Amino acid sequence: MDVLFARSWANFSWVLESLSSDSARVFWGSLVWGRTEEFWNSKSEVSRLFFDLGMIHVLVLSGSQVGSFFQSQNFLLGLGLRLAGLSRTSLFARLGLGVCWLFLSLYVFATGASAPLVRAFIVLVISEAGLVRGMLLKIFVSFTAHVVLFPEQVASLSFVLSWSAFLLLVLMAELGISRLAGLCLMCFVSQLLVGFVQHSTGMSVVGWKGLFSNLLFVPVFEAVLFPLGSVLAGVVIALSTLGVNFTEEAWERRIFDCGLVLHEILAQVFLGALKGIRYI
């Protein structure tokens, strides 16, 4: 696992170095791989931008990345099966699903196996296995498995916050609120609370900007940037597992050059939009 992590990070470091701007490197390094030390230590204005707008939470690896990775893999697997004319019950489909779970677990551990990632992975495994019926029982089994398998994480703040947020999203889903709407609602409420705690007389201008930016951009992160980043991370891990080294002049490098142009453009577009909100 240490060798895989080292090779995967070496390849992903090349991906980051290939991005032309410091802001894009910090942005994708935090969003995809959880390299938060580069984010905190960066001298660019990206860190201040996300702090000022109260959106620092989207650059910390969470269950959303694991969910996006899982959905992206399922989509690509389903697309491949349809193009090949195979059913989901075929042997090839089962092998493909096994590979998807392998790469998902590798992503969780290669990025540090933090409490939110482990929580999301265990919940997915319990839910997809179909061995447990009923939402409450699935949550209980998932929580118990997390505590038993990773007892060192139980006392961490990320463990508490991750499970609390997950339970709130489940409750909203039971009330008929979609996951995306639930995320926006959670950001809305948390931003209001932070704003009023910091400014007892009411929301400040910065607080209102943060509220607006969260409601506007959280769906974009959830629906676009997390899945795109998950695909990038998945390809890096898959090729790293096969022994590919991106630093060599080979076909992998030429393919990634095309993909990195898209990531660079997206980073600049969304960071530019956030800057626009901050300076309103």
C-alpha positions as CSV (number, residue, x, y, z in Angstrom):
1,M,0.0,0.0,0.0
2,D,2.9,2.4,0.8
3,V,4.4,1.7,-2.6
4,L,1.1,2.3,-4.3
5,F,0.6,5.6,-2.4
6,A,4.1,6.7,-3.3
7,R,3.7,5.9,-7.0
8,S,0.2,7.4,-7.1
9,W,1.3,10.6,-5.4
10,A,4.3,10.9,-7.7
11,N,2.0,10.6,-10.7
12,F,-0.5,13.0,-9.3
13,S,2.3,15.4,-8.5
14,W,3.1,15.4,-12.1
15,V,-0.5,16.1,-12.9
16,L,-0.5,19.1,-10.6
17,E,2.9,20.4,-11.9
18,S,1.5,20.2,-15.4
19,L,-1.3,22.7,-14.5
20,S,-0.1,26.1,-15.6
21,S,-1.3,28.2,-12.7
22,D,-0.6,28.1,-8.9
23,S,-4.3,28.6,-8.2
24,A,-5.3,25.6,-10.3
25,R,-2.6,23.4,-8.6
26,V,-3.8,24.3,-5.1
27,F,-7.4,24.0,-6.2
28,W,-7.2,20.4,-7.7
29,G,-4.6,19.3,-5.2
30,S,-7.0,19.9,-2.3
31,L,-10.2,19.0,-4.1
32,V,-9.0,15.6,-5.5
33,W,-6.2,14.4,-3.4
34,G,-6.6,16.1,-0.1
35,R,-3.2,17.8,-0.2
36,T,-4.3,20.3,2.4
37,E,-0.8,21.3,3.4
38,E,-0.3,22.8,0.0
39,F,-3.6,24.7,0.4
40,W,-2.8,26.1,3.8
41,N,0.8,27.0,3.0
42,S,0.0,28.4,-0.4
43,K,0.9,32.1,-0.9
44,S,-1.8,32.4,-3.6
45,E,-5.1,34.1,-2.9
46,V,-7.0,30.9,-3.3
47,S,-6.9,30.0,0.4
48,R,-8.0,33.5,1.4
49,L,-10.8,33.4,-1.2
50,F,-12.3,30.3,0.2
51,F,-11.9,31.4,3.8
52,D,-13.5,34.8,3.1
53,L,-16.5,33.2,1.4
54,G,-16.9,30.4,4.0
55,M,-16.4,27.7,1.4
56,I,-13.3,26.0,2.9
57,H,-15.4,22.9,3.4
58,V,-15.5,22.0,-0.3
59,L,-11.7,21.8,-0.5
60,V,-11.5,19.2,2.3
61,L,-11.9,15.6,1.2
62,S,-15.3,14.3,2.3
63,G,-17.8,11.6,1.6
64,S,-18.9,13.5,-1.5
65,Q,-15.6,12.6,-3.3
66,V,-16.1,9.0,-2.5
67,G,-19.7,9.1,-3.7
68,S,-18.7,10.9,-6.9
69,F,-15.9,8.4,-7.5
70,F,-18.4,5.5,-7.0
71,Q,-21.0,7.1,-9.3
72,S,-18.4,7.9,-12.0
73,Q,-17.1,4.4,-12.0
74,N,-20.6,3.0,-12.2
75,F,-21.4,5.3,-15.1
76,L,-18.3,4.3,-17.0
77,L,-18.9,0.6,-16.3
78,G,-22.5,0.8,-17.5
79,L,-21.4,2.7,-20.6
80,G,-18.8,0.1,-21.4
81,L,-21.3,-2.7,-20.9
82,R,-23.9,-1.1,-23.2
83,L,-21.3,-0.5,-25.9
84,A,-20.3,-4.1,-25.7
85,G,-23.9,-5.4,-25.6
86,L,-23.4,-7.1,-22.2
87,S,-25.8,-7.2,-19.3
88,R,-25.1,-6.2,-15.7
89,T,-25.4,-9.9,-14.6
90,S,-22.7,-11.1,-17.0
91,L,-19.3,-12.4,-15.8
92,F,-17.5,-9.5,-17.4
93,A,-19.8,-7.0,-15.6
94,R,-19.1,-8.7,-12.2
95,L,-15.4,-8.6,-12.8
96,G,-15.7,-4.9,-13.8
97,L,-17.6,-4.2,-10.6
98,G,-15.0,-5.9,-8.6
99,V,-12.3,-3.7,-10.2
100,C,-14.4,-0.6,-9.5
101,W,-14.6,-1.5,-5.8
102,L,-10.8,-2.2,-5.7
103,F,-10.0,1.2,-7.2
104,L,-12.5,2.9,-4.8
105,S,-10.8,1.3,-1.8
106,L,-7.4,2.2,-3.2
107,Y,-8.5,5.9,-3.6
108,V,-9.7,6.0,0.1
109,F,-6.4,4.6,1.4
110,A,-4.1,6.4,-1.0
111,T,-5.6,9.7,0.1
112,G,-5.1,9.0,3.8
113,A,-8.2,7.1,4.8
114,S,-9.6,10.0,6.8
115,A,-12.8,9.5,8.9
116,P,-15.2,11.0,6.3
117,L,-13.8,8.9,3.5
118,V,-13.9,5.7,5.5
119,R,-17.5,6.5,6.7
120,A,-18.6,7.0,3.1
121,F,-16.9,3.9,1.9
122,I,-18.3,1.7,4.7
123,V,-21.9,3.1,4.1
124,L,-21.5,2.3,0.4
125,V,-20.3,-1.2,1.0
126,I,-23.2,-2.0,3.4
127,S,-25.8,-0.4,1.1
128,E,-24.6,-2.0,-2.1
129,A,-24.1,-5.5,-0.5
130,G,-27.8,-5.7,0.1
131,L,-27.3,-7.9,3.2
132,V,-29.1,-5.5,5.5
133,R,-32.6,-4.2,5.0
134,G,-34.0,-0.9,6.3
135,M,-32.2,2.5,6.5
136,L,-31.9,2.6,10.3
137,L,-30.3,-0.9,10.4
138,K,-27.9,0.0,7.6
139,I,-26.8,3.1,9.5
140,F,-26.4,1.1,12.7
141,V,-24.3,-1.6,11.0
142,S,-22.2,1.0,9.1
143,F,-21.5,3.0,12.3
144,T,-20.6,-0.1,14.3
145,A,-18.3,-1.3,11.5
146,H,-16.6,2.1,11.4
147,V,-16.1,2.1,15.2
148,V,-14.8,-1.5,15.3
149,L,-12.5,-1.3,12.3
150,F,-11.1,2.2,12.9
151,P,-11.4,2.9,16.7
152,E,-8.6,5.5,16.5
153,Q,-10.9,7.8,14.5
154,V,-13.9,7.8,16.9
155,A,-12.5,10.6,19.1
156,S,-11.7,12.9,16.1
157,L,-13.7,15.9,15.2
158,S,-13.9,14.8,11.6
159,F,-15.6,11.5,12.7
160,V,-18.3,13.4,14.6
161,L,-18.9,16.0,11.9
162,S,-19.0,13.5,9.1
163,W,-21.5,11.2,10.8
164,S,-23.6,14.2,11.9
165,A,-23.8,15.6,8.4
166,F,-24.6,12.2,7.0
167,L,-27.4,11.6,9.4
168,L,-28.8,15.1,8.6
169,L,-28.8,14.3,4.9
170,V,-30.5,10.9,5.6
171,L,-33.2,12.6,7.6
172,M,-33.7,15.2,4.8
173,A,-33.9,12.4,2.3
174,E,-36.6,10.7,4.4
175,L,-38.5,13.9,4.3
176,G,-38.4,14.0,0.5
177,I,-35.5,16.4,0.2
178,S,-32.9,15.5,-2.5
179,R,-29.3,15.1,-1.5
180,L,-28.2,18.2,-3.5
181,A,-31.0,20.3,-2.0
182,G,-30.0,18.9,1.4
183,L,-26.4,19.9,1.0
184,C,-27.4,23.4,0.0
185,L,-29.7,23.6,3.0
186,M,-27.0,22.5,5.3
187,C,-24.6,25.1,3.9
188,F,-27.3,27.7,4.2
189,V,-28.0,26.9,7.9
190,S,-24.3,26.6,8.9
191,Q,-23.4,29.8,7.1
192,L,-26.2,31.6,8.9
193,L,-25.1,30.3,12.3
194,V,-21.5,31.2,11.7
195,G,-22.5,34.7,10.5
196,F,-24.7,35.4,13.5
197,V,-22.2,33.9,16.0
198,Q,-19.4,36.1,14.6
199,H,-21.6,39.2,14.3
200,S,-24.1,39.2,17.1
201,T,-25.8,42.2,15.6
202,G,-26.6,40.4,12.4
203,M,-25.0,39.0,9.2
204,S,-22.0,41.0,7.9
205,V,-21.4,41.7,4.2
206,V,-18.9,38.9,4.1
207,G,-21.4,36.6,5.7
208,W,-24.1,37.3,3.1
209,K,-21.5,36.8,0.3
210,G,-20.5,33.5,1.8
211,L,-24.2,32.5,2.0
212,F,-24.8,33.4,-1.6
213,S,-21.6,31.7,-2.9
214,N,-22.4,28.5,-1.0
215,L,-25.9,28.3,-2.4
216,L,-24.7,29.1,-5.9
217,F,-21.6,27.0,-6.1
218,V,-22.1,23.9,-3.9
219,P,-24.3,22.3,-6.6
220,V,-21.6,23.0,-9.1
221,F,-18.9,21.4,-6.9
222,E,-21.2,18.4,-6.2
223,A,-22.5,17.9,-9.8
224,V,-19.4,18.9,-11.8
225,L,-16.1,19.3,-10.0
226,F,-16.3,16.3,-7.6
227,P,-17.1,13.8,-10.4
228,L,-14.5,15.3,-12.7
229,G,-11.9,15.2,-10.0
230,S,-12.9,11.7,-9.1
231,V,-12.4,10.5,-12.7
232,L,-9.0,12.2,-12.7
233,A,-8.0,10.5,-9.4
234,G,-9.3,7.2,-10.5
235,V,-7.4,7.2,-13.8
236,V,-4.2,8.1,-11.9
237,I,-4.6,5.3,-9.4
238,A,-5.6,2.8,-12.1
239,L,-2.6,3.5,-14.2
240,S,-0.3,3.7,-11.1
241,T,-1.5,0.3,-10.1
242,L,-0.5,-1.0,-13.5
243,G,3.0,0.4,-13.1
244,V,2.6,3.4,-15.4
245,N,4.9,6.3,-14.8
246,F,3.5,9.6,-16.0
247,T,6.9,11.4,-15.9
248,E,8.1,9.5,-18.9
249,E,7.4,10.7,-22.4
250,A,4.7,8.3,-23.4
251,W,1.1,8.1,-24.7
252,E,-0.3,8.6,-21.2
253,R,1.4,12.0,-21.0
254,R,-0.2,13.2,-24.3
255,I,-3.6,12.0,-23.2
256,F,-3.4,13.8,-19.9
257,D,-2.2,17.0,-21.5
258,C,-5.6,17.2,-23.1
259,G,-7.5,16.5,-19.9
260,L,-5.4,19.0,-17.9
261,V,-6.4,21.8,-20.2
262,L,-10.0,21.2,-19.2
263,H,-9.1,21.2,-15.5
264,E,-7.1,24.4,-15.9
265,I,-10.0,26.1,-17.6
266,L,-12.5,25.0,-15.0
267,A,-10.3,26.1,-12.1
268,Q,-9.9,29.5,-13.6
269,V,-13.6,29.9,-14.4
270,F,-14.9,28.9,-11.0
271,L,-12.1,30.7,-9.1
272,G,-12.8,33.8,-11.2
273,A,-16.5,33.6,-10.4
274,L,-15.8,33.3,-6.7
275,K,-13.5,36.3,-6.9
276,G,-16.3,38.2,-8.5
277,I,-18.6,37.5,-5.6
278,R,-16.0,38.5,-3.1
279,Y,-15.4,41.9,-4.7
280,I,-19.1,42.7,-5.2
